[in-house]
Amino acid sequence: MEHTDPTGHPRPLLRRPWTSLDGPWGFAADPDLAGTVGAVSFDRTIEVPYAPETPASGVHWTGPLHRAWYRRRLPGRAGDRRTVLHLGAVDRVCDVWVGGAHVAHHEGGYTPFAVDVTDALGDDGADLVVRADDDPRDLAAPRGKQDWRDEPHAIWYPRTTGIWRTAWLEQVAARRIADVQWRGDPHTLRVDVRVELAVPVSGARLHLRLRAGDRLLVDDVVRVDGAVVERTVQVGDGGVDDREGLLWHPGPDPVLLDAELALVADDGEVLDEVASYTALRSVAVGDGRLLVNDRPVPLRLVLDQGYWPGTGATPPDVAALRRDLELTRALGFTGARKHQKTEDPRYLALADRMGLLVWAEMPSAYRPGPTASARLLREWTEVVVAHRGHPSVVTWVPLNESWGVQEAVVDGRQRGLVRAMAATADALDGTRPVSANDGWETLGGDVLGVHDYEQDPAVLGARYASAESLERVARGRRPDGRLADLDRAGVAGRAVVLSEFGGVALRGPADEGWGYADATSPEDLLARYRAQWAAVHDSSALAGACWTQLTDTHQEVNGLLTADREPKADLDALRRATLGEG
């Protein structure tokens, strides 16, 4: 089959030829919820996939929106092929009509969904209408960094309404591969694959090929009888070279296993072909460290909000994603904690190929209760399913700083939500550690994430210097009075990560934002950065740390880079400080 670039495809882990629907669509703002399908006046044009609040959309909506309508023309039927519409993310409650027929409903602003629209298409095509409902005041909705006030305040940013990730089409067979799940074992050099088909199939075979570069590792054929095919294949020769040379690892040149799958009828007809990839790698916590393939990996992470000037939460293009990862590496970081948003799958595909580590986080809700809990559990399930195939993702973060579980200390239901979200990640994946409530008031999990914006390097260093001091942190109360761990179980075999620290601002002449501390010059910023990282590097017990943050983001001007991705101090000097080289 024709190979497509994984880092350019909107679904890198299951690739076929595709058609982008990004570009100009008809648009109607409906802040009063007055419109009905078939009676909406599309009096504006919007540039998809940019949210209407962004300048790049061409709409640049200000204030509450509540509801947005979109319209564009879809092509006609493609013979006996099925037409599948994919929407990468629509914030927050989405309904879809094709040719006047309602074809889909999806709730959740941070996850992709797809629908077969073939039966609603005519030979000459049909109008596609998308409605997005997003109550800007709804604090029980997973909203991440989207502000509920009219203007951004504190650590919250402008809202993201409607379509904000690529929309696209596939022309596919009725009998086709619907999903592929991989699990590679670096100890046995075996790969488990589970292939789900769109419909039950018999009288066919599944062909599987795995390659590492130009080397063909697996050429396997299995009979198909049903809607699921499961297979375990041996990779490599089992010798010492393959036990090292075929593993994915952090750092330059990680090994990915490129996959080709073909569903072939007994008469030789190729029903479907897809490209994918996987990796041989394990992630665990042991001896207080994050272990990749049983070896300790330094966690030098950077908090990454994933916003851009002009385009908001949507990257301007794939090159912008690549640039952020290149800068992450150039600054000496081993990876990023993506904060309060899910990132574009192409970002994860790039991280997979660059050997960078990613902490994947669920955007928070802010009003506790059964509505928020149900929404979080439902959407978190979709986030885990969407992310679990990427080897770069090494930690799950279902909740942050007790946002949405503010009374977990006294409310058993909120403690139950923390445990349930951690358990969901384990149940659906089970191959990565979890930081169950990152920052404070943790419950269980393999990682104890601690947030500490202490600016005195001497105090910071003493607080995290040794196993004994970490035990005091884990069992005690923070300076603000919060418990680090609601179970007060101590470190208890977990890896302790200083998962937010720093936050030093260096304002430009026109900046009116804030940071957790202020530097007076690039030299002062570098000195503060060097001293705080030195305190972390002096610790004999921390598994790692995460600096706040990569870029200035709206009113938060505590980035190492400006919002336009320009370094605020000498890039190489910052890198050496991150690495602990002075």
Number of C-alpha atoms within 10 A of each C-alpha: 12 10 12 16 11 21 22 16 20 22 20 23 26 21 21 20 16 16 12 13 19 14 15 17 21 18 25 21 21 19 16 10 12 9 17 11 15 10 8 16 14 14 9 14 17 21 20 24 27 30 29 28 23 24 16 20 22 17 19 14 15 13 13 20 22 19 25 24 26 24 22 16 16 20 15 15 20 14 8 11 14 18 24 16 22 20 21 22 23 31 27 25 18 24 17 23 21 24 19 15 16 16 15 16 14 18 18 24 27 25 26 20 16 15 15 18 24 19 13 20 21 15 10 10 17 20 18 23 23 23 26 24 22 26 18 21 13 14 17 20 26 28 27 22 21 21 20 19 15 13 13 16 15 10 14 19 22 21 29 26 28 30 28 25 26 22 22 17 21 18 20 21 16 16 19 22 24 14 14 21 18 20 21 24 17 22 14 12 20 17 20 14 18 15 18 18 20 15 14 13 17 13 12 20 21 20 16 18 17 23 18 19 11 7 10 14 18 16 12 14 16 14 16 20 13 14 17 18 17 13 14 14 17 15 24 19 11 13 10 8 10 14 17 13 14 20 23 26 27 22 14 11 12 18 23 23 24 20 18 20 22 20 26 22 19 12 8 10 10 16 17 19 22 23 23 23 25 23 26 25 23 22 20 20 21 15 12 20 24 28 19 19 19 16 15 17 18 18 21 25 31 29 23 24 22 21 19 20 18 16 20 25 26 25 22 17 10 15 13 15 21 18 12 17 21 15 17 20 20 15 24 21 23 22 29 27 26 21 22 23 23 22 22 22 23 20 21 25 25 21 25 27 20 22 22 27 26 24 20 27 25 27 26 26 24 18 18 20 15 13 11 22 24 14 17 25 18 15 19 24 18 17 21 22 15 16 20 22 22 20 30 28 22 23 23 29 26 30 26 24 18 23 18 25 27 16 14 21 16 9 11 11 16 21 21 15 24 26 18 17 25 25 18 17 25 17 13 13 17 12 17 19 24 29 29 30 30 29 22 23 29 29 23 22 23 25 28 30 33 26 19 18 16 18 18 12 18 13 13 19 21 15 19 24 19 15 16 13 15 21 18 16 21 27 17 18 17 17 9 6 8 13 19 26 26 20 14 19 14 18 21 13 16 23 26 27 27 25 26 22 24 23 26 27 25 27 23 12 6 6 12 11 18 20 20 16 16 17 18 10 15 16 13 15 20 21 15 20 23 22 19 24 24 20 20 26 21 15 20 12 22 22 27 21 25 25 27 26 27 27 27 29 25 21 17 25 26 26 28 29 20 18 18 11 18 14 18 21 17 12 18 12 18 24 19 15 22 24 19 17 12 13
